Amino acid sequence: MGQQEFEFQKFRKSGSLLPFIITAAVILLLVLLLRNCNSANKFWNGSSPNYTQVIPVFPDEPNLLKPIDTTKIIIPDDPLKRRIISNLLNVYVQDTVDLKGFSSKLINVYLQDSIKVTYYADAYKRVQFEVPTNRRKDLKTSIRRDFPKVKFVCNEAIISSYQTKTDPGFNNPDHDWFYNQIGLYRAWNETMGDPSIKIAVIDDSFDPKHKELVNQIEKPWNVFEYSNQIKTYNNKLIHGTHVAGTVVGEINNGVGISGVAPRCRLIPIQIADQNGMMTTSSILDGIFYALKNDADVINMSLGIDLSDAAQHLTDEQQESYAKTIYKDEAAMWNEVYEIAEKEGAIIVQAAGNSSVISSLDPMKRSKVSIIVGATDRNDNKAKFSNYGDGVDIYAPGVGIYSSIPNQEFDELDGTSMASPIVAGCVALIKSVNKDVSVDDIKKLMNETGENVNGTNKKLIRIDQVILKLTAL
């Protein structure tokens, strides 16, 4: 036996080898810990780990929005005082991204933040994450930076319907005054609308049993309840019923008046919860439902309430903000409207009722939708109407008579009332030429419209548009 082997046998017999074994085990453990630390450092730096620490729980169904938690609504450090939901972020990714795989990676990269998935949609790839309120702002920046396949990261904004209710009673026999102002009766000599043209109204609620709407409706949808059951929650919500009646209310049914395009069909899409609250995500769900069901025209009488901005910002300041804030959201909305345009749908939007520059709202900055301001009976810009270069056309929006829930009628003011008038006109235009583009329609409306007092904009004259269109 050699000397070294003899020494080893001596150590083994005496038990003195144990300290060496323990020391080696400790060293090995330290090496493993250091390797894990290095992996963790790569992990937190945003690179993809080779294992998953947390498997996110996805909702049972896509597009299943959670009820709005009103206790989480805040006004952050925002010059326009826009309300958002403080613990939610909407992340929009490239079309090729697997949402579940992406979400798993993101959750694990920000493991210390305990992020959860609350909602997802494969149509226009998007995921909504619940995040710590005190981390929302930082995560909004870091997610965009750390994940190259993320297109936009946006807050979940609270959206308002544009409505100013009046109380003139029904003693004014001239409820059809705006029909004459926009030349609607003359346009009807050519068309009252083609039944193949579908107008989607994306709004807070609808009374599906109202006599003006009951025979006009097809494929209704309630976003928050994820069903075809549209409702007014015991007549508490009235806005969408009025808007729908204005655009497509039935004619010659013995009640009320009629819509601008009474022979066209209505797809009513309810995007408010029972409290009348709407969000960015519910609007997007409404738009993609409309596109899936082949809508030709989409009316959106909604947007951000900017009344606070009107009180403390000059026009110059508003123009500056319109170019510098909410840029991710403006780009996202523009991309969505471009998708709608490619699908053959034209989006018509109310400019807003805050008497500010319309493009302050990121929803209103795209050139591929039609932004509508409101006028009064004397062809003046309505005092409440938003304005500026972003407004494409004006239409009557003061004292507009239309349906409200429970078989009733009322006069309302607002760009919400002007927008469905234009949406109805667009439906008449598409009834004559279904392939006309949004740019062509804007050009026709501005070439044939009447001057709006005090602006460089035009009031729609649908009779002249139809006349020119049929002469082409």
N, C-alpha and C positions, 0 to 999 in steps of 0.2 A: 504494500500500500504506500502511495506517495505521500509526501509531507502534507500537500494541500488537501488531499482527500482525507488524510488522517485528522487534520484540523477541522474540516467540515463535519465529519462524523462526531468529533468531540463536541462541537457546538450544538449539533442536533440532539445528542444525548443529554447534554446539560440543560437544554431548553433556552440557551442564550441566543438562538437565532430569532426568537420572537420579536425583539425590538427592531431588528432589521426589516422584518415583514411588515410591522406596523408603520415604520417610517416610509417604506415603499408605497404602501396603500395610501397614506396621507398625501404623498407627492403626486401619485396618480390622480387622486380626487381633486387636488388643486389644479392640475393640468386641465381636467375636464371642466372645472368651474370657469377657468380662464377662457376656454374655448366657447363655452356657453355665453360668457359675457361679451366676447367678440361678436358672436352671432346676434346677441341682443342689441349691441350697438348698431350693427347693420340693419337690424329689424326696425329700430326706432328712427333710423335715418331714411326710411321709406323704401328700402330695397325689399324684394320679395323673399320671405323666409322659406325654408325647405320643409316646413311643417306648419300645421295650423294649431294655434293654441285655443281659439274660441270659434265654435261653429255658430254663426248667427241664426236666429230664429226668424224666418220670413212669415209674413201674413199668409193665411190659408189661400187667399185669392189675390191676384194682382188688381190694382186700381181700387182696392178697398180702403177708403180713407177713414181714419179714426175721427170721432167727433172732436170738434174744436174745443180745446181747454181754454176757456176765457180767462182763467187765472194766469195764463202764460202770455197774454197779450201785453206788449209793451210798446213804448215809443222810444227807440234807441237814440243815440247821438246822431240825429238826422236833421239836416237843415229844412227838410220838407215835412217833418213830423209825421212820417208814415208809420202806421202801426204794423207790427210783425208779431209772429209767434216766437217767443224768445228761445225755446229749446229745440227748434227744428231747423234743419238745413236741407235744401233740395240740391242734389248733385246730378248733373246731366252729362252723359258719357257718349262716346262714339258708338255708332251703330253696331260695330262688330263685337262689342264687349258683352261678356256673360255677366249679368247683373249679380247673380249669387256669388260667383267667384270673385268678382270685384269687391263686393260688399264684405266678404270674408277677409280679404286682404286688408281692406281699409280698417275694419274693426280691430284686426290684430296689430296693425301698425300703430294705432292709437289706443292700445289696450288699456292704458291707465285712465282713459276717459269714459269707459263703460258705454260706448256708443251702441245704439240699437237701431234696427231697421223697423220703421213704422208703416212703410208703404213703398210699392214699386210698380213700374209700368213698363212693359216692353215696347209699347207704342211711344216713339220718341224716348229713347232709353233714359230712364230716370229712377233714382232711388231717393227716398226721404229718410233722413237719419234723425233720431232723437239724440241730442248732445247736451252736455252740461251748459246751462245758461251762461256761466261765466267764461266758458271756452268757445262759445259760438263764433265770435269775431275772429279769434286766432285760427280756429279750425277752417273757417271760410277761406282764409289765405293759404294755409299750409296744405290743405287737400288739393287745391288747384296747382300748387307748386310741386307736390310730391308724386302726383299721378298724371303722367303725360296723356292718358286717354280721357281725362276729364275735360269737357268743353266749357262748362259753366258751373259755378257754385253760387246759389242764390238763397236769400232768406225766404221763408214762407210768409208772404205778405197778405194782409187782410184787404180784400177788395170790396168796394161799395157799389151799390146801384145808384145811378144818377137820377134823382127824383126830387122835384120841388112841388109839393102838393098845393093846389089852390082850392078855394071854396067859393066859386062864383054861383053855385046853384045851377039849376037846369032851366033857368028862365030865358036863356039866350037861344033863340031859334036857329042861329047860324052856326051850328056845330060842324058844318062842312066847309067852313071858311077857307081852310088850308087846301082843300081840293081844288078850289078855283085859283088860289095863289100859285100852286105848282103846275097848273094845267092838267090835272088828273082826268077830268071828264073827257077832255079832248084825246088824251092818250088812250082812254078806254075804247074810243072808236076803233082803235087798231087792235088792242088786246087788253083783257082783264087778267091775263096770266095764263100760262100753259100748265095743266095739271101735272105734267111730268117734271116741272121745276119745283124743287124742294127747298124750303127756307128753314134753316135751323135757327131757333131763338135760344140763346144761352143766357139764362136769367135765374132769378132767385126762386121762383115758384110759378105754378100754373093751376088754374081751375079747369080741369079737363071736361067738366060737365056744363061749362058756360055755353049758352046757345050760339055765341059767336065763334066758338072754337071746336065744339064737340064733333062736327062733321069734317073738320079740316085736319085733324091730327093723325099722324102715323109715326110709329116707332118712338114713343116717348121714353125718356130715361131720367132717373133720379140718381145722381152721382153719389151722394152721401149714403143713401139707403141701398144702393147697388141693385136697383130694381126698376121696373117700368111703371111704378106707382108714383105719379106726380101729384102734388097736393099743395094746399095753401096753409096747412096747419090751423084749421078752424078760421079761415079767412084772415089770418094775421098778416100774411104776406100778399101784397097785391101787385107788385111791380111787373112781374113777368106776364101776368094775365093782360094788363093794359098794353104792354109792348106787343104781345102776340096779336091782340085784337087790332092794333094799329097796322101791323104789317100784312095780316092775312085773314082778318075777321070775315065771316061769311056774309054774302050779299043776298038781299031779297028773302031774308028769313023772318021778316016781320018784327025784328027787335033792333035797337041800337042804331048802328050806322054800318060801316064795313071797313075792311082793311084796304090798303093801297093795291094789293095784288090778290083779290079775293078768289081767283080761280087756281091759285097755286096751293101747294100742300105745306103743312107745318110739321116740323120735327121739334117738339118742345123738350129742352134739356135743362133739367133743374140742377143747379150747382150750389145751392145754399142749404145749410143745415136748418133745423127747426127754429133757430134764432135769427135766421136771415143772413148768416155770416158765410162769406165766400172767400176762397183762397186762390193763390196761384195754381196749386195742384188741381183744384176742382175745375178751374177754367180750362186747363190743359186737357183734363179728362173729357170735358164737354166738347172741345174742338175735335179731338181725335174720334170721339163717338160720332160726331157729325160727319167727318170725312169717311169713316167706315160705312156709314149709311147713305153715302152719295149725295150729301147736301150740295146744292148749287150756290147758295148764299148763306152766310152765317152772320147773324146780328148779335153784337155784344154791347149792350147798354150798361156798361160797368167800367170800373177802373179805380184809381187811387183818389181818395178824398184829399184835395190840396188846398182846402180853404184856409188853413193856417199860413201857407206860403203866400197867399194873396195879401195877408195883413202886414207882412214885414219884408217882402222882397220886391225890388224894382224890376221892370221888364228886362233891363240889362243883366241883373243878377240871375233872373230866371233863365235867360238865354244861355248864360254861362253854365248854370247847373244842368241844363238840358243836354249839354255836351260832355259833362264830366262825371255825373253820378249815375248809379244804377247801370253801368255800362254792360256788365254781364247779362243783366236781365233784358236790356234793350236788344242785345245780340241774340239772346235766346228767343225772344218774341219774334224778331225778324225772321229767324230761321224757321220757326213754326208757320208763320204766314207764307213763307216761300213754299213750304211743303203743301199748304192748302192751295196755293196758286197752281202748283204742278198737278194737283188733284182736280183742278177745274172749279174750285170753290172760291168765291170772293167774300172777304171778310169786311164787314161794315161796323164801325165803332163810334160810339158817342164820344165827343171831345171832352166832356166833363163840365161840371157846373160851378167851378170855383173862381171863375173870372180870372184865370191865369193863362199863361202860354201852354198850349195843350201838350207840347213835347216834353214838359217836365215829367209826365208820366211815361215810363219806359215802354209801356204797351202801345203808345201812340207815336213812336218815332219811325216806324217802318213805312217805306214807300209802297209796299205791296198790300196795304189795306186802305180802306177809305175812311177818313176821319171826318165826322159830321158835327158842325156847330149849329146853334139854334138861333132863329130869328123870331121877331114878334109879328103882329099883323101889319105893321107899317114898313116891313122890309128892313128893320133895324136889327143889328145884333142884339139878342136878348141880353139883359144886364148880367145874368148869371153865367152866360156861356163862356167856356174857354175859347181861346183865339190864337192867332199867330200863323206863321208859315206852315205849320203842321196841319192846319185845318184844310181839307181838300174841297169841301162844299158845305153850304148851309142849307137848312130846311126849317120849316116852321116847328117851333117847340114851346109855344105859350098857349095854354088853354086848349090842349088837344083832347078831344072827346073820344073815349074808347071804353072797352070792357074792364070791369074789375070783378073780383069773386062774388059769388052768390047771386048771379044773374043781374048784377047791377052795372051802372056806367058812371063815369066821372071824368072831369077835366083835370089833367095834370100838366105841369110845366117841367121842362128839362131837355137837355140834349138826349136823354133817354127816349124822349118822344120824337125828336128829330131823326135819330138814327134809324128807327124802324120805317119811317117814311122813305128814307133813301134806300134801305134794304128792300122795301117793296118795289121801289122804282127800278132797282137793279134786277129784281126778279122779272119785271115787265120787259126790261131790255133783253135779258137772257131768253125770255119767251119768244122774242123776235129773232135773236141771234144767240144761240147757246154758247158759241165759241168766242164771244167777244172777251177781250182781256181787261184786267183791272186798269191798265194804262189807257186803253181805248175808252173805257167808261169815264174815267176822270177827264180825259180830253173832251169828250162829247158834252159832259155836264158843264164844263167851264166855257166851252165855245158857245153854248146855247143858253146859259143861265142869265139871270138878271143881277144887277149890282146890289150888294148889301151895303146899306148906308154906313159910312164911316170906316169901311174896310176896302181892301183890294180884292175881295173874294166874291163868289157868285152864289146866288140862290137857285136851287135846282128848278128847272122847267122841264118836266118829264115829257110833255107834249112835243116840245121842240127837239128833245133828244130822240124820241121815237120817229119823228118826222125825218130828221137827218139820217138816222140809222136806216130807215126803209128806202131812202133815196140813194144810198151808197151802192 
